Amino acid sequence: MQNILVAIDFGDTTDRLMQVATTHAQQFGAKLWLVHVAAPDPDFVGYEAGPQAEREFRALTLRKEHRDLQRLAQRFAGDGLSTEALLVQGPTTRTLMQQAKKLEADLIVIGSHGHGRLYDAVVGSVCAEMIHQSTIPLLVVPVWEGKR
């Protein structure tokens, strides 16, 4: 195992995901790829159209997410792990799968919030989509944010 992709969403799952991923990376001498998929830009916010305030807000959000991701990578690189962070935009599941293939990931570590079937049916679940679509082994880390 050489490359582990960790799907980072900056939620309550992040610390637990990193704990599990670093354990595996240390055991196998693997590189950690911290990947955060930012929401794609809204259709109306292009270079020619859209309110300036919305474009500025979106740019600030992306800069903050990038900065947070880089800090997280530096924290674990300080522990002697080979770690890189990537912020990419796009539909979450498709973008994660594309990055996993591009990075030649041997394992994808992803969190499951455990919202329940009704929530997943209405809103959807990135974890469920990844389970159905991935040809790369997944390590699903259950994180229920104190609800159970």
C-alpha positions as CSV (number, residue, x, y, z in Angstrom):
1,M,0.0,0.0,0.0
2,Q,1.6,3.2,-1.2
3,N,-1.2,5.9,-1.3
4,I,-4.1,6.5,1.0
5,L,-6.7,9.1,0.0
6,V,-8.6,10.6,3.0
7,A,-11.8,12.4,2.1
8,I,-11.9,15.5,4.3
9,D,-15.1,17.4,4.8
10,F,-14.0,19.5,7.8
11,G,-16.9,18.1,9.9
12,D,-16.8,16.3,13.2
13,T,-15.4,13.3,11.3
14,T,-12.0,14.9,10.5
15,D,-10.1,14.0,13.7
16,R,-11.3,10.4,13.7
17,L,-10.6,9.9,10.0
18,M,-7.1,11.3,10.4
19,Q,-6.5,9.0,13.4
20,V,-7.5,5.9,11.4
21,A,-5.7,7.0,8.3
22,T,-2.4,7.8,10.0
23,T,-2.4,4.4,11.7
24,H,-2.7,2.7,8.4
25,A,-0.2,5.0,6.7
26,Q,2.4,4.3,9.5
27,Q,1.8,0.6,9.3
28,F,2.3,0.5,5.5
29,G,4.7,3.4,5.0
30,A,2.0,4.9,2.8
31,K,1.6,8.5,1.7
32,L,-1.5,10.3,2.9
33,W,-3.5,12.4,0.4
34,L,-5.9,14.7,2.1
35,V,-8.6,15.6,-0.4
36,H,-11.4,18.1,0.2
37,V,-14.0,18.5,-2.5
38,A,-15.3,22.0,-2.5
39,A,-18.7,22.6,-3.9
40,P,-18.7,23.7,-7.6
41,D,-19.3,27.3,-8.3
42,P,-23.0,28.1,-8.8
43,D,-23.9,28.4,-12.5
44,F,-24.7,32.1,-12.2
45,V,-21.3,32.9,-10.7
46,G,-19.1,32.9,-13.7
47,Y,-16.5,35.3,-14.8
48,E,-18.9,37.4,-16.8
49,A,-22.1,37.2,-14.7
50,G,-23.2,37.1,-11.1
51,P,-23.1,39.5,-8.2
52,Q,-19.7,40.6,-7.1
53,A,-20.5,39.9,-3.5
54,E,-21.2,36.3,-4.2
55,R,-17.9,35.9,-6.2
56,E,-16.0,37.5,-3.3
57,F,-17.7,35.3,-0.7
58,R,-17.0,32.2,-2.8
59,A,-13.3,33.1,-3.1
60,L,-13.0,33.7,0.6
61,T,-14.6,30.4,1.4
62,L,-12.2,28.5,-1.0
63,R,-9.2,30.3,0.5
64,K,-10.2,29.4,4.0
65,E,-10.8,25.8,3.1
66,H,-7.4,25.6,1.3
67,R,-5.7,27.2,4.3
68,D,-7.4,24.8,6.7
69,L,-6.5,21.8,4.6
70,Q,-2.8,22.9,4.3
71,R,-2.7,23.3,8.1
72,L,-4.1,19.8,8.6
73,A,-1.5,18.3,6.2
74,Q,1.4,20.2,8.0
75,R,0.2,18.9,11.3
76,F,0.5,15.3,10.2
77,A,3.6,15.8,8.1
78,G,5.2,17.1,11.3
79,D,4.6,13.5,12.7
80,G,6.9,12.2,10.0
81,L,4.2,11.1,7.6
82,S,4.4,11.9,3.9
83,T,1.3,14.0,3.5
84,E,-0.2,16.2,0.8
85,A,-3.4,18.2,0.6
86,L,-5.6,18.9,-2.4
87,L,-8.6,21.1,-2.7
88,V,-10.7,20.4,-5.8
89,Q,-14.1,21.5,-6.9
90,G,-16.8,19.4,-8.3
91,P,-19.5,16.9,-7.6
92,T,-18.3,15.1,-4.5
93,T,-18.4,11.4,-5.4
94,R,-17.3,11.8,-9.0
95,T,-14.5,14.1,-8.0
96,L,-13.2,11.8,-5.2
97,M,-13.2,8.9,-7.6
98,Q,-11.3,10.8,-10.2
99,Q,-8.7,12.0,-7.7
100,A,-8.4,8.4,-6.3
101,K,-7.6,7.1,-9.7
102,K,-5.3,10.0,-10.6
103,L,-3.3,9.6,-7.3
104,E,-3.3,5.8,-7.7
105,A,-4.9,5.4,-4.3
106,D,-4.7,1.9,-2.8
107,L,-7.3,2.8,-0.1
108,I,-9.9,5.5,0.4
109,V,-10.8,6.5,4.0
110,I,-14.2,8.1,4.3
111,G,-16.5,9.0,7.1
112,S,-20.1,7.9,7.6
113,H,-22.2,10.3,9.5
114,G,-25.0,7.7,10.1
115,H,-27.9,10.1,9.4
116,G,-30.3,7.3,8.6
117,R,-32.1,5.9,5.6
118,L,-34.7,8.7,5.3
119,Y,-32.0,11.4,5.3
120,D,-29.9,9.4,2.8
121,A,-33.0,8.9,0.6
122,V,-33.9,12.6,0.6
123,V,-30.4,14.3,0.7
124,G,-28.2,11.5,-0.4
125,S,-25.0,10.0,1.1
126,V,-21.5,10.4,-0.3
127,C,-20.5,7.4,1.6
128,A,-23.3,5.2,0.1
129,E,-22.4,6.5,-3.4
130,M,-18.7,5.7,-2.9
131,I,-19.6,2.2,-1.7
132,H,-21.6,1.5,-4.9
133,Q,-19.1,3.1,-7.3
134,S,-15.6,2.5,-6.0
135,T,-13.4,-0.1,-7.4
136,I,-10.8,0.9,-4.9
137,P,-11.0,-0.5,-1.4
138,L,-12.9,1.7,1.1
139,L,-12.4,2.1,4.8
140,V,-15.6,3.6,6.2
141,V,-15.2,5.2,9.6
142,P,-18.5,5.5,11.4
143,V,-18.8,8.9,13.1
144,W,-22.2,9.6,14.6
145,E,-21.4,12.9,16.2
146,G,-22.7,11.9,19.6
147,K,-26.2,11.1,18.3
148,R,-26.2,7.4,19.4
